[in-house]
């Protein structure tokens, strides 16, 4: 018979891994569902998306 030893560090690492995996799935699925709803016309796209409004040309970054 084998007995496994879980010290507090290993237990904390396992709990942290589980929490991170759940949070990643929730955030990914939320973003994916929003994109599907926008595509189907159920929800409206956010107008305050900062990254969609940024217009950077490659030549601007190369000259500096």
Steps between C-alpha positions, in 0.01 A plus 500: 500500500634841402441815700536834327629798693355841420685781669337846524701632206379225267143541620513875436646440154223255412231740621660791309513291182134406530393860564710629207356237265141584600565875462658448159206294376248755631677798342561324170141379470363845594702666222410227252128519580505879458662470157243239395213720619641802312540288187139378523374850572368416847734741679658823386877545472662715765577850377761555771747237379828685531708271281269526200546878486881501504650556156876446497697479179814289479699797371419701816670250730798440271600867473539555875 
